[in-house]
Amino acid sequence: MSRNYYRLLYMVAFSVLLYGCATESAPTGGKEDKEAPVMKQASPANYSTHFSSNKIEITFNEFIQQGSFSQTLISPPMDKPPIYGMHGKTLVIKLRTVLLPNTTYTINFGDDIKDLNNGNIAPNFTYVFSTGDYIDSQSVSGKVILASDGTPAESIVVGLYPKDSSNAVQHQKPIYFAKTSKAGTYQINNVKADKYNMYALKDQNFNYIYDQPNELIGFIDSLIDLTDTIPAKADFTIFTEEVKKVSIQSVKSVQAGMLQIVYNGTINNFNLTGEIGTNTNKVFYNETKDTLNYWYSNYYIQKDTLFTTANDTVLDTTRIELKFISKDTMEQAMKYPLTIVNQSNIEASGRESKENINIQRLYGALKINFNRPMVRINDLKQAEVVEDSTEKRTTVPLTASEDTTQLYTLNFERTENTGYTLVIPDSMFLDIFGLWNKRIEWHFKTNSKDLYGNIKLTLKNETPGKNYLIKLLDVNNNVVRQYTLKEETEKKVEIPNLPASVYHFAVLNDVNNNGHWDTGNLLKKQQPEKIYIVADSYTLKGGWDLDVEVKF
């Protein structure tokens, strides 16, 4: 072969070798690391006794983030906080205080130990040592649930506080603590034998102190005794206290003529003055009474300064740009007529439908939502329902909801799988904009009676002398029916024509007999009223009768 051929072969081989050496890429594939860091060794060793060092080195199986260690607490507290530093996979802690004799110290890192690449947390990681002969071994465990629905509460700080402290959770950090798991469980170990106050806190600003109005709080009614050899148990129900002084969280111009105002607590009464304020305005509250829709008739105003008063004392001033419609557009072009909107449709299965076919339930009152509130009804006008196939006409009354004059209900005897037309005549309703409606025709069809069943319900009170509120809930936790038992031992109820679905029950111990759930109060040492979620669910099939017995 020629000399040029060997020269070409050599150049190709050299290029391949050079490319392979110069080009590097990260490994591909493999599972994402979801494992929390694990301690491999510590010096001095974890759970050491006769501890006398001023430096602790903890080595993990992977690199750890250098954080602020703001969630790390030491119990008992030290006069000067340690200095934390990272050297590779090793956390170095330099102590700067004289340690107490014969004392067990626990360094609880909270969520501060995270791996470098993915931020996986080693929850409740602790380093424990004693300056004396033994490690304190008392412990307490339990579960934390939400007062509002009885479900487990995750990432709740459960803390022990000095026995002689009053509401310590409001002004100091716990001396021992742990965080709850997804199941709402916790365990605090290596506690000195003594009696303690205990609190559970949903710590929103990570300072271990109950100082935010939206933080959940829970407490036990008496001191927890950790002097026994048997491990202690303490369960908590956490709740949000009623806000003592409400304030506006947001004001939003949703559409011309309507504001949505959100408060941080319950609103019992409300007043607004400004250019948009008139005597014909309407205020509608949501179910929890912390949000209101404020409808006003001056829909053409573009900006205003609002002066609002809530609960007779809270004053707020808000400057806002408003969505608006010009008077000419509204009064002459009539582009914004009164209409029926947001009407919930159901399929044959009973689920909400996105189809254009407006299928409504065969039984019960029909709900009609309008796009604006009404201020007046013309008594000389009447609404009618026309059966599409026979043209049979029935006069039906429209009843305004107690909560809003945008929502009306009508009820009449209906035939299954039948089409109907609701006819609202011209000039029957005067809306908040001062406009009479044009003729409205709303078409709908009923579903089949085979999609409904009956429940025969027996409620049994096994703790007589207490008042209970029993709620029948659907799969979306909407209240379908509600019953009360006042010092009764048993009540039998028949619930006819319920949509076939899965139902369950919640039982409220109505301590003060006011007909609704009351939250707790830390200063008054008042626990929230208990809500019991009945574990069993009940499947009601179409055309069936279902016997249900609920004991509480």
VOMIKE-805452 format. One line per field, with one value per residue (C-alpha): residue number from 1; x, y, z; residue in three letters. Coordinates in steps of 0.001 Angstrom, whole numbers. Layout:
N
num <- NUM / ...
X <- X / ...
Y <- Y / ...
Z <- Z / ...
residuo <- Ala / ...
END
This chain:
552
num <- 1 / 2 / 3 / 4 / 5 / 6 / 7 / 8 / 9 / 10 / 11 / 12 / 13 / 14 / 15 / 16 / 17 / 18 / 19 / 20 / 21 / 22 / 23 / 24 / 25 / 26 / 27 / 28 / 29 / 30 / 31 / 32 / 33 / 34 / 35 / 36 / 37 / 38 / 39 / 40 / 41 / 42 / 43 / 44 / 45 / 46 / 47 / 48 / 49 / 50 / 51 / 52 / 53 / 54 / 55 / 56 / 57 / 58 / 59 / 60 / 61 / 62 / 63 / 64 / 65 / 66 / 67 / 68 / 69 / 70 / 71 / 72 / 73 / 74 / 75 / 76 / 77 / 78 / 79 / 80 / 81 / 82 / 83 / 84 / 85 / 86 / 87 / 88 / 89 / 90 / 91 / 92 / 93 / 94 / 95 / 96 / 97 / 98 / 99 / 100 / 101 / 102 / 103 / 104 / 105 / 106 / 107 / 108 / 109 / 110 / 111 / 112 / 113 / 114 / 115 / 116 / 117 / 118 / 119 / 120 / 121 / 122 / 123 / 124 / 125 / 126 / 127 / 128 / 129 / 130 / 131 / 132 / 133 / 134 / 135 / 136 / 137 / 138 / 139 / 140 / 141 / 142 / 143 / 144 / 145 / 146 / 147 / 148 / 149 / 150 / 151 / 152 / 153 / 154 / 155 / 156 / 157 / 158 / 159 / 160 / 161 / 162 / 163 / 164 / 165 / 166 / 167 / 168 / 169 / 170 / 171 / 172 / 173 / 174 / 175 / 176 / 177 / 178 / 179 / 180 / 181 / 182 / 183 / 184 / 185 / 186 / 187 / 188 / 189 / 190 / 191 / 192 / 193 / 194 / 195 / 196 / 197 / 198 / 199 / 200 / 201 / 202 / 203 / 204 / 205 / 206 / 207 / 208 / 209 / 210 / 211 / 212 / 213 / 214 / 215 / 216 / 217 / 218 / 219 / 220 / 221 / 222 / 223 / 224 / 225 / 226 / 227 / 228 / 229 / 230 / 231 / 232 / 233 / 234 / 235 / 236 / 237 / 238 / 239 / 240 / 241 / 242 / 243 / 244 / 245 / 246 / 247 / 248 / 249 / 250 / 251 / 252 / 253 / 254 / 255 / 256 / 257 / 258 / 259 / 260 / 261 / 262 / 263 / 264 / 265 / 266 / 267 / 268 / 269 / 270 / 271 / 272 / 273 / 274 / 275 / 276 / 277 / 278 / 279 / 280 / 281 / 282 / 283 / 284 / 285 / 286 / 287 / 288 / 289 / 290 / 291 / 292 / 293 / 294 / 295 / 296 / 297 / 298 / 299 / 300 / 301 / 302 / 303 / 304 / 305 / 306 / 307 / 308 / 309 / 310 / 311 / 312 / 313 / 314 / 315 / 316 / 317 / 318 / 319 / 320 / 321 / 322 / 323 / 324 / 325 / 326 / 327 / 328 / 329 / 330 / 331 / 332 / 333 / 334 / 335 / 336 / 337 / 338 / 339 / 340 / 341 / 342 / 343 / 344 / 345 / 346 / 347 / 348 / 349 / 350 / 351 / 352 / 353 / 354 / 355 / 356 / 357 / 358 / 359 / 360 / 361 / 362 / 363 / 364 / 365 / 366 / 367 / 368 / 369 / 370 / 371 / 372 / 373 / 374 / 375 / 376 / 377 / 378 / 379 / 380 / 381 / 382 / 383 / 384 / 385 / 386 / 387 / 388 / 389 / 390 / 391 / 392 / 393 / 394 / 395 / 396 / 397 / 398 / 399 / 400 / 401 / 402 / 403 / 404 / 405 / 406 / 407 / 408 / 409 / 410 / 411 / 412 / 413 / 414 / 415 / 416 / 417 / 418 / 419 / 420 / 421 / 422 / 423 / 424 / 425 / 426 / 427 / 428 / 429 / 430 / 431 / 432 / 433 / 434 / 435 / 436 / 437 / 438 / 439 / 440 / 441 / 442 / 443 / 444 / 445 / 446 / 447 / 448 / 449 / 450 / 451 / 452 / 453 / 454 / 455 / 456 / 457 / 458 / 459 / 460 / 461 / 462 / 463 / 464 / 465 / 466 / 467 / 468 / 469 / 470 / 471 / 472 / 473 / 474 / 475 / 476 / 477 / 478 / 479 / 480 / 481 / 482 / 483 / 484 / 485 / 486 / 487 / 488 / 489 / 490 / 491 / 492 / 493 / 494 / 495 / 496 / 497 / 498 / 499 / 500 / 501 / 502 / 503 / 504 / 505 / 506 / 507 / 508 / 509 / 510 / 511 / 512 / 513 / 514 / 515 / 516 / 517 / 518 / 519 / 520 / 521 / 522 / 523 / 524 / 525 / 526 / 527 / 528 / 529 / 530 / 531 / 532 / 533 / 534 / 535 / 536 / 537 / 538 / 539 / 540 / 541 / 542 / 543 / 544 / 545 / 546 / 547 / 548 / 549 / 550 / 551 / 552
X <- 0 / 1123 / 2676 / -281 / -2755 / -966 / -711 / -4502 / -5248 / -3040 / -4803 / -8256 / -7215 / -5635 / -8786 / -11014 / -8726 / -8563 / -12369 / -12887 / -10443 / -11702 / -15445 / -17048 / -20741 / -22752 / -24034 / -27538 / -30415 / -30792 / -33408 / -33782 / -32268 / -35149 / -33293 / -32659 / -29085 / -27898 / -25313 / -22310 / -20326 / -19979 / -17201 / -17880 / -20307 / -24042 / -25495 / -22124 / -21940 / -19375 / -19298 / -16609 / -15744 / -16336 / -16570 / -18866 / -18254 / -21078 / -20323 / -23137 / -23269 / -23596 / -22899 / -25127 / -26372 / -24773 / -27885 / -28586 / -29652 / -32508 / -34746 / -32165 / -32947 / -30876 / -32434 / -31807 / -30962 / -27351 / -26271 / -24527 / -25643 / -23093 / -21321 / -22242 / -19962 / -19740 / -16538 / -17376 / -19838 / -19055 / -21029 / -18827 / -20497 / -18433 / -19907 / -19433 / -20970 / -20135 / -22218 / -24266 / -23138 / -25119 / -27351 / -28606 / -28462 / -30452 / -29663 / -32788 / -32064 / -35695 / -35601 / -32098 / -30283 / -30773 / -28716 / -26899 / -28381 / -32081 / -32816 / -34020 / -34643 / -33641 / -36659 / -36255 / -32579 / -31083 / -27665 / -27771 / -25098 / -24855 / -22338 / -23221 / -23380 / -26540 / -28779 / -32248 / -34682 / -38197 / -40358 / -43816 / -45627 / -49036 / -51016 / -52153 / -55369 / -57098 / -60102 / -62009 / -62230 / -60391 / -57651 / -53971 / -51859 / -48378 / -45279 / -46711 / -44213 / -45078 / -43117 / -42477 / -42274 / -41412 / -44151 / -44209 / -44706 / -48054 / -48842 / -45107 / -45730 / -46497 / -43156 / -40485 / -39213 / -39767 / -37049 / -37855 / -39780 / -40513 / -42455 / -45370 / -45238 / -47702 / -49828 / -49859 / -47747 / -44772 / -42337 / -40085 / -37222 / -34418 / -36458 / -35511 / -37946 / -40285 / -43715 / -44213 / -46695 / -47296 / -48399 / -48747 / -48084 / -48312 / -45324 / -45816 / -42739 / -40377 / -39591 / -41214 / -43426 / -47191 / -47286 / -49188 / -52995 / -53097 / -51066 / -52788 / -52484 / -53295 / -52730 / -53406 / -55533 / -53037 / -49344 / -47847 / -46106 / -42861 / -41635 / -43139 / -41327 / -44214 / -43872 / -46432 / -49085 / -50543 / -52861 / -53707 / -56489 / -55175 / -57300 / -57226 / -58461 / -61016 / -59227 / -59613 / -59128 / -60025 / -58386 / -58706 / -56448 / -57427 / -59891 / -60476 / -62648 / -64052 / -66369 / -68236 / -70450 / -68897 / -66001 / -64703 / -63311 / -61371 / -60789 / -58551 / -61454 / -65210 / -67251 / -70524 / -71414 / -69963 / -70342 / -68761 / -68769 / -67355 / -68530 / -69871 / -71725 / -75542 / -78506 / -79336 / -76012 / -75959 / -73516 / -73331 / -71113 / -69512 / -70222 / -67364 / -68180 / -64611 / -65184 / -67919 / -69146 / -70117 / -72478 / -72993 / -75224 / -72724 / -71150 / -69732 / -67260 / -63635 / -61799 / -62739 / -61469 / -63290 / -63854 / -64918 / -66018 / -66207 / -67650 / -68454 / -64842 / -62316 / -61663 / -59829 / -59191 / -58523 / -57855 / -58875 / -59296 / -62625 / -63790 / -66586 / -69177 / -70132 / -73733 / -74201 / -73057 / -75304 / -78456 / -78389 / -76491 / -77819 / -74761 / -75032 / -78555 / -79698 / -79028 / -78892 / -75239 / -73066 / -75876 / -74646 / -75506 / -75415 / -74964 / -76960 / -74225 / -74889 / -71527 / -71090 / -71143 / -69312 / -71849 / -74324 / -77267 / -78638 / -79563 / -81060 / -82088 / -85521 / -86175 / -85750 / -85610 / -83864 / -81360 / -81230 / -78167 / -78341 / -75398 / -76489 / -78495 / -82119 / -83508 / -87171 / -89699 / -92752 / -95642 / -97795 / -95492 / -95240 / -92713 / -93866 / -92463 / -93430 / -93180 / -91566 / -93371 / -96919 / -96619 / -98263 / -97679 / -97245 / -96925 / -93993 / -92902 / -89234 / -87896 / -84819 / -82030 / -81506 / -77845 / -78054 / -80670 / -78627 / -79798 / -83426 / -85072 / -88160 / -89887 / -92601 / -93504 / -91385 / -91384 / -88196 / -86230 / -88369 / -87428 / -88723 / -88402 / -88461 / -89961 / -89296 / -91399 / -90108 / -89788 / -90242 / -86890 / -85233 / -81484 / -78981 / -78005 / -81590 / -82470 / -85535 / -84905 / -85777 / -87680 / -85553 / -85989 / -83958 / -84063 / -83310 / -84025 / -84600 / -82675 / -83999 / -85583 / -83419 / -80508 / -81995 / -82315 / -83590 / -81754 / -83396 / -81173 / -80949 / -78883 / -77875 / -76433 / -74428 / -73442 / -76781 / -76825 / -74790 / -75968 / -74894 / -75013 / -74915 / -74031 / -74577 / -71795 / -71311 / -68031 / -66981 / -67741 / -70759 / -73474 / -76499 / -78577 / -78116 / -79773 / -79620 / -79866 / -80454 / -80231 / -81968 / -80722 / -82094 / -83605 / -84954 / -84989 / -86045 / -84200 / -85980 / -84775 / -81069 / -78784 / -76982 / -73502 / -71159 / -71987 / -70411 / -71136 / -69535 / -70700 / -70174 / -70372 / -72269 / -71157 / -72837 / -75893 / -75679 / -76109 / -72620 / -68974 / -66944 / -63176 / -60898 / -59227 / -55726 / -55956 / -59312 / -58019 / -61043 / -60706 / -62484 / -65676 / -64904 / -65801 / -65910 / -65581 / -67415 / -64998 / -67590 / -68841 / -72121 / -72799 / -76354 / -77359 / -80089 / -83500 / -82300 / -83288 / -80279 / -80467 / -77765 / -77061 / -74649 / -73484 / -71627
Y <- 0 / 3556 / 5837 / 8253 / 5508 / 4844 / 8551 / 8949 / 5948 / 7397 / 10773 / 9161 / 7062 / 10059 / 12171 / 9485 / 9181 / 12954 / 13333 / 10544 / 12129 / 15702 / 15079 / 14380 / 14138 / 13592 / 10084 / 9657 / 7586 / 6194 / 6882 / 10252 / 10388 / 10566 / 9199 / 11411 / 11842 / 9208 / 9713 / 7421 / 8408 / 11097 / 12318 / 12207 / 9372 / 10038 / 9279 / 9777 / 10130 / 12130 / 14529 / 17253 / 18307 / 21764 / 20408 / 17850 / 16337 / 14444 / 12757 / 11818 / 9468 / 12408 / 16114 / 18362 / 21876 / 24721 / 26332 / 28850 / 26117 / 28389 / 25420 / 23747 / 23851 / 22672 / 21565 / 22646 / 25983 / 27182 / 30728 / 31196 / 29404 / 27069 / 27790 / 25392 / 24696 / 22154 / 20428 / 18045 / 15526 / 16490 / 18924 / 20627 / 22136 / 24389 / 24855 / 28250 / 27798 / 26035 / 22870 / 22046 / 19059 / 15792 / 17039 / 15393 / 17717 / 17135 / 18955 / 18683 / 19829 / 20105 / 20174 / 21694 / 18533 / 18412 / 16746 / 19010 / 17905 / 17283 / 18873 / 15598 / 16203 / 14049 / 14928 / 15192 / 14223 / 14556 / 14375 / 13504 / 13575 / 13742 / 15425 / 12892 / 9145 / 8470 / 9702 / 10889 / 8302 / 9649 / 9928 / 10992 / 10156 / 10651 / 11912 / 15325 / 15817 / 18819 / 19982 / 20972 / 17509 / 14998 / 14261 / 13757 / 16933 / 16749 / 18850 / 20069 / 21067 / 19301 / 20829 / 20449 / 23599 / 24282 / 23265 / 26695 / 28600 / 30074 / 29899 / 29576 / 28765 / 32473 / 33785 / 31083 / 28118 / 24548 / 22818 / 19495 / 18991 / 16782 / 17165 / 15018 / 12555 / 12319 / 10136 / 12905 / 10923 / 12171 / 10970 / 13031 / 11072 / 11620 / 13882 / 14652 / 13206 / 16013 / 17489 / 19712 / 21880 / 20651 / 22462 / 21588 / 24339 / 24758 / 27080 / 29329 / 31553 / 28864 / 30600 / 27957 / 30625 / 31033 / 34575 / 34477 / 34713 / 31905 / 29436 / 26329 / 25686 / 22817 / 22068 / 19446 / 20381 / 19547 / 18969 / 15863 / 13716 / 12210 / 10801 / 7346 / 4398 / 3871 / 5980 / 8788 / 9438 / 12815 / 13434 / 16891 / 18518 / 21656 / 24584 / 28178 / 30648 / 33275 / 36429 / 39066 / 42030 / 41461 / 43289 / 43364 / 40911 / 41868 / 43931 / 42895 / 44418 / 41183 / 42759 / 45987 / 46575 / 43922 / 43855 / 40851 / 41740 / 39160 / 39481 / 37467 / 36592 / 36395 / 39455 / 39967 / 43313 / 45528 / 49048 / 50850 / 54522 / 56114 / 57229 / 53760 / 53513 / 53725 / 52417 / 49905 / 48078 / 44398 / 42532 / 38745 / 36669 / 33296 / 30344 / 31119 / 34854 / 35958 / 36864 / 39070 / 40070 / 43721 / 44658 / 48344 / 50134 / 52752 / 50355 / 53218 / 54576 / 53909 / 54475 / 55242 / 55591 / 53115 / 53618 / 50313 / 49333 / 45740 / 44515 / 48149 / 48992 / 48025 / 50893 / 50525 / 52870 / 51481 / 53275 / 51025 / 51048 / 49540 / 47499 / 49489 / 49711 / 53032 / 54135 / 54367 / 50776 / 49496 / 51494 / 51741 / 48772 / 46358 / 44120 / 42982 / 41567 / 39669 / 35949 / 32608 / 31623 / 29027 / 26516 / 23144 / 20320 / 16635 / 13591 / 10408 / 9234 / 12179 / 13804 / 17332 / 17584 / 19799 / 19034 / 21589 / 19370 / 20965 / 17909 / 18623 / 16396 / 14843 / 15506 / 18498 / 22229 / 23547 / 26342 / 29269 / 31527 / 34961 / 37058 / 39993 / 40425 / 41578 / 44524 / 44127 / 41623 / 42719 / 40963 / 41309 / 38928 / 35152 / 32579 / 29446 / 26016 / 24451 / 20698 / 20496 / 17383 / 18277 / 22082 / 21813 / 25078 / 25358 / 28593 / 28351 / 30727 / 31758 / 32022 / 34129 / 32543 / 33821 / 34464 / 36226 / 37594 / 36174 / 32665 / 31582 / 28195 / 26675 / 23397 / 21529 / 17920 / 16662 / 13603 / 11634 / 12005 / 14946 / 18291 / 21543 / 25266 / 27856 / 31097 / 34327 / 37095 / 40489 / 43041 / 40570 / 41334 / 44693 / 44128 / 46126 / 48156 / 49470 / 47438 / 45272 / 41865 / 40854 / 37597 / 34619 / 31019 / 28378 / 24829 / 21720 / 18010 / 15736 / 12523 / 9047 / 7998 / 4867 / 7085 / 7681 / 5615 / 5912 / 5823 / 4664 / 6171 / 5265 / 7562 / 6113 / 8256 / 6002 / 8897 / 10425 / 13949 / 15462 / 17460 / 16270 / 17638 / 14880 / 15728 / 13487 / 14281 / 13413 / 12383 / 16051 / 16645 / 18802 / 18705 / 16839 / 16634 / 17730 / 16428 / 17219 / 15006 / 16877 / 14491 / 11849 / 8282 / 7402 / 9018 / 7348 / 9316 / 8438 / 10237 / 9654 / 10260 / 10741 / 10587 / 7259 / 7878 / 7211 / 8973 / 9288 / 10987 / 13546 / 13924 / 17150 / 17292 / 20593 / 21468 / 24875 / 23783 / 26651 / 24547 / 25000 / 24135 / 26359 / 26622 / 26673 / 29444 / 29176 / 31835 / 30558 / 26974 / 26116 / 23110 / 23134 / 21157 / 17635 / 16426 / 12673 / 11407 / 8090 / 5622 / 3727 / 5000 / 3902 / 3211 / 4014 / 2342 / 3572 / 2076 / 671 / 1185 / 1364 / 810 / 2750 / 2815 / 5391 / 5079 / 7766
Z <- 0 / -595 / 1987 / 1589 / 2551 / 5878 / 6527 / 6012 / 8279 / 11008 / 10862 / 11134 / 14128 / 15868 / 15312 / 16828 / 19831 / 20290 / 20090 / 22599 / 25048 / 24682 / 24779 / 28194 / 29056 / 32196 / 32721 / 31417 / 32690 / 36171 / 38813 / 40442 / 43926 / 46417 / 49426 / 52468 / 53712 / 56203 / 58949 / 58481 / 61547 / 64187 / 66452 / 69330 / 68627 / 68698 / 72164 / 73868 / 77643 / 79647 / 76690 / 77067 / 73511 / 72024 / 68477 / 66835 / 63386 / 61648 / 58319 / 55916 / 52937 / 50507 / 50236 / 52390 / 51658 / 53590 / 55039 / 57777 / 60249 / 61267 / 62117 / 64340 / 68071 / 71010 / 74257 / 76835 / 75155 / 75060 / 75980 / 72636 / 69449 / 67855 / 64571 / 61761 / 58794 / 55968 / 54849 / 52019 / 53447 / 57038 / 59184 / 61763 / 64848 / 67099 / 70568 / 72196 / 75636 / 78893 / 79091 / 82193 / 84255 / 84213 / 81385 / 78213 / 75191 / 72023 / 68773 / 66622 / 63082 / 61974 / 58150 / 57946 / 56794 / 53003 / 50312 / 47872 / 44555 / 45161 / 48515 / 50060 / 53762 / 56707 / 58901 / 62674 / 62510 / 65996 / 67621 / 71327 / 74018 / 77800 / 80081 / 82771 / 83208 / 81183 / 78378 / 79378 / 78059 / 78565 / 75459 / 74302 / 71089 / 69550 / 66602 / 65376 / 63401 / 61869 / 63870 / 60735 / 59176 / 61367 / 58803 / 59779 / 59975 / 58409 / 59284 / 62582 / 65286 / 68553 / 71409 / 75134 / 77266 / 80940 / 83349 / 85004 / 81728 / 80640 / 76911 / 76290 / 72619 / 72094 / 73351 / 73427 / 71468 / 72693 / 74661 / 72971 / 69724 / 66729 / 63482 / 62402 / 59523 / 56632 / 58890 / 61505 / 63985 / 66006 / 68676 / 70970 / 72538 / 75086 / 77304 / 80894 / 83417 / 84443 / 83766 / 80703 / 78859 / 75311 / 72158 / 68477 / 65932 / 62157 / 61991 / 58957 / 59421 / 60824 / 64111 / 66368 / 67976 / 67619 / 66265 / 62949 / 62614 / 60033 / 62091 / 63384 / 67110 / 69447 / 73122 / 75766 / 78733 / 81475 / 82063 / 80481 / 83102 / 81804 / 85111 / 84638 / 83081 / 80650 / 77433 / 77412 / 74767 / 73778 / 70842 / 69507 / 67539 / 65855 / 64781 / 63571 / 66154 / 65232 / 64163 / 66859 / 64537 / 60909 / 58033 / 54261 / 52452 / 48895 / 46872 / 43268 / 40541 / 39113 / 36539 / 35936 / 38950 / 41199 / 43678 / 45579 / 49012 / 51037 / 54797 / 57111 / 59420 / 59816 / 58805 / 60654 / 59067 / 56356 / 55026 / 52073 / 51139 / 48024 / 44623 / 43875 / 47196 / 46977 / 48938 / 46188 / 46434 / 47414 / 49678 / 49467 / 51803 / 51168 / 53456 / 55871 / 55840 / 55159 / 51492 / 50077 / 46643 / 46595 / 43741 / 42906 / 40405 / 39191 / 36700 / 34571 / 37205 / 36259 / 39561 / 43142 / 46710 / 48944 / 52656 / 54209 / 57707 / 58952 / 62245 / 63160 / 64052 / 61366 / 58936 / 55623 / 52707 / 49230 / 45952 / 43059 / 39302 / 38340 / 35397 / 33818 / 31025 / 29477 / 29916 / 26152 / 25666 / 28406 / 27719 / 23926 / 22526 / 25203 / 24872 / 28456 / 28973 / 32037 / 31425 / 33200 / 33767 / 35471 / 35477 / 36710 / 34313 / 35104 / 32940 / 33325 / 35708 / 37992 / 37306 / 36051 / 32277 / 29794 / 27094 / 25779 / 26722 / 29876 / 31948 / 35348 / 38244 / 38205 / 41896 / 44156 / 43523 / 40416 / 40945 / 38505 / 38558 / 36948 / 35867 / 38067 / 41286 / 41231 / 43159 / 42263 / 40847 / 38862 / 40637 / 37521 / 35652 / 36109 / 34962 / 33210 / 32450 / 29126 / 28561 / 25119 / 23824 / 24935 / 25203 / 28610 / 30489 / 34259 / 36218 / 38636 / 41417 / 41486 / 45038 / 45809 / 47839 / 51381 / 50543 / 47172 / 44770 / 41893 / 42772 / 42465 / 42869 / 41272 / 41971 / 40103 / 39402 / 36531 / 34267 / 33677 / 30426 / 29377 / 27871 / 29376 / 28709 / 31489 / 30139 / 32044 / 30453 / 29461 / 32327 / 35189 / 36902 / 37546 / 38010 / 40033 / 36950 / 36746 / 33649 / 33094 / 31579 / 28062 / 27565 / 28704 / 27589 / 29389 / 27995 / 30049 / 30217 / 33205 / 33776 / 34619 / 37894 / 37731 / 38773 / 42229 / 45377 / 48930 / 52248 / 55453 / 58116 / 61798 / 64021 / 67392 / 70165 / 72480 / 74772 / 75850 / 77229 / 74412 / 71410 / 67974 / 64451 / 61823 / 58227 / 55213 / 52729 / 49065 / 47423 / 47202 / 50899 / 50079 / 52730 / 51325 / 54499 / 58093 / 61263 / 64977 / 68030 / 71270 / 74186 / 72055 / 71884 / 68448 / 65387 / 62233 / 58975 / 55428 / 52626 / 49311 / 45763 / 46367 / 43301 / 43098 / 44482 / 47408 / 50678 / 54107 / 57429 / 59718 / 63316 / 65272 / 69049 / 69317 / 72848 / 73068 / 71066 / 68559 / 65439 / 63958 / 64559 / 66902 / 66822 / 69876 / 71854 / 73280 / 76012 / 77234 / 77052 / 74949 / 72676 / 69279 / 69019 / 67876 / 64406 / 63884 / 60325 / 60156 / 58604 / 56595 / 53233 / 51690 / 48014 / 46959 / 43686 / 41379 / 42158 / 45483 / 49112 / 51442 / 55219 / 57074 / 60800 / 62212 / 65821 / 67720
residuo <- Met / Ser / Arg / Asn / Tyr / Tyr / Arg / Leu / Leu / Tyr / Met / Val / Ala / Phe / Ser / Val / Leu / Leu / Tyr / Gly / Cys / Ala / Thr / Glu / Ser / Ala / Pro / Thr / Gly / Gly / Lys / Glu / Asp / Lys / Glu / Ala / Pro / Val / Met / Lys / Gln / Ala / Ser / Pro / Ala / Asn / Tyr / Ser / Thr / His / Phe / Ser / Ser / Asn / Lys / Ile / Glu / Ile / Thr / Phe / Asn / Glu / Phe / Ile / Gln / Gln / Gly / Ser / Phe / Ser / Gln / Thr / Leu / Ile / Ser / Pro / Pro / Met / Asp / Lys / Pro / Pro / Ile / Tyr / Gly / Met / His / Gly / Lys / Thr / Leu / Val / Ile / Lys / Leu / Arg / Thr / Val / Leu / Leu / Pro / Asn / Thr / Thr / Tyr / Thr / Ile / Asn / Phe / Gly / Asp / Asp / Ile / Lys / Asp / Leu / Asn / Asn / Gly / Asn / Ile / Ala / Pro / Asn / Phe / Thr / Tyr / Val / Phe / Ser / Thr / Gly / Asp / Tyr / Ile / Asp / Ser / Gln / Ser / Val / Ser / Gly / Lys / Val / Ile / Leu / Ala / Ser / Asp / Gly / Thr / Pro / Ala / Glu / Ser / Ile / Val / Val / Gly / Leu / Tyr / Pro / Lys / Asp / Ser / Ser / Asn / Ala / Val / Gln / His / Gln / Lys / Pro / Ile / Tyr / Phe / Ala / Lys / Thr / Ser / Lys / Ala / Gly / Thr / Tyr / Gln / Ile / Asn / Asn / Val / Lys / Ala / Asp / Lys / Tyr / Asn / Met / Tyr / Ala / Leu / Lys / Asp / Gln / Asn / Phe / Asn / Tyr / Ile / Tyr / Asp / Gln / Pro / Asn / Glu / Leu / Ile / Gly / Phe / Ile / Asp / Ser / Leu / Ile / Asp / Leu / Thr / Asp / Thr / Ile / Pro / Ala / Lys / Ala / Asp / Phe / Thr / Ile / Phe / Thr / Glu / Glu / Val / Lys / Lys / Val / Ser / Ile / Gln / Ser / Val / Lys / Ser / Val / Gln / Ala / Gly / Met / Leu / Gln / Ile / Val / Tyr / Asn / Gly / Thr / Ile / Asn / Asn / Phe / Asn / Leu / Thr / Gly / Glu / Ile / Gly / Thr / Asn / Thr / Asn / Lys / Val / Phe / Tyr / Asn / Glu / Thr / Lys / Asp / Thr / Leu / Asn / Tyr / Trp / Tyr / Ser / Asn / Tyr / Tyr / Ile / Gln / Lys / Asp / Thr / Leu / Phe / Thr / Thr / Ala / Asn / Asp / Thr / Val / Leu / Asp / Thr / Thr / Arg / Ile / Glu / Leu / Lys / Phe / Ile / Ser / Lys / Asp / Thr / Met / Glu / Gln / Ala / Met / Lys / Tyr / Pro / Leu / Thr / Ile / Val / Asn / Gln / Ser / Asn / Ile / Glu / Ala / Ser / Gly / Arg / Glu / Ser / Lys / Glu / Asn / Ile / Asn / Ile / Gln / Arg / Leu / Tyr / Gly / Ala / Leu / Lys / Ile / Asn / Phe / Asn / Arg / Pro / Met / Val / Arg / Ile / Asn / Asp / Leu / Lys / Gln / Ala / Glu / Val / Val / Glu / Asp / Ser / Thr / Glu / Lys / Arg / Thr / Thr / Val / Pro / Leu / Thr / Ala / Ser / Glu / Asp / Thr / Thr / Gln / Leu / Tyr / Thr / Leu / Asn / Phe / Glu / Arg / Thr / Glu / Asn / Thr / Gly / Tyr / Thr / Leu / Val / Ile / Pro / Asp / Ser / Met / Phe / Leu / Asp / Ile / Phe / Gly / Leu / Trp / Asn / Lys / Arg / Ile / Glu / Trp / His / Phe / Lys / Thr / Asn / Ser / Lys / Asp / Leu / Tyr / Gly / Asn / Ile / Lys / Leu / Thr / Leu / Lys / Asn / Glu / Thr / Pro / Gly / Lys / Asn / Tyr / Leu / Ile / Lys / Leu / Leu / Asp / Val / Asn / Asn / Asn / Val / Val / Arg / Gln / Tyr / Thr / Leu / Lys / Glu / Glu / Thr / Glu / Lys / Lys / Val / Glu / Ile / Pro / Asn / Leu / Pro / Ala / Ser / Val / Tyr / His / Phe / Ala / Val / Leu / Asn / Asp / Val / Asn / Asn / Asn / Gly / His / Trp / Asp / Thr / Gly / Asn / Leu / Leu / Lys / Lys / Gln / Gln / Pro / Glu / Lys / Ile / Tyr / Ile / Val / Ala / Asp / Ser / Tyr / Thr / Leu / Lys / Gly / Gly / Trp / Asp / Leu / Asp / Val / Glu / Val / Lys / Phe
END
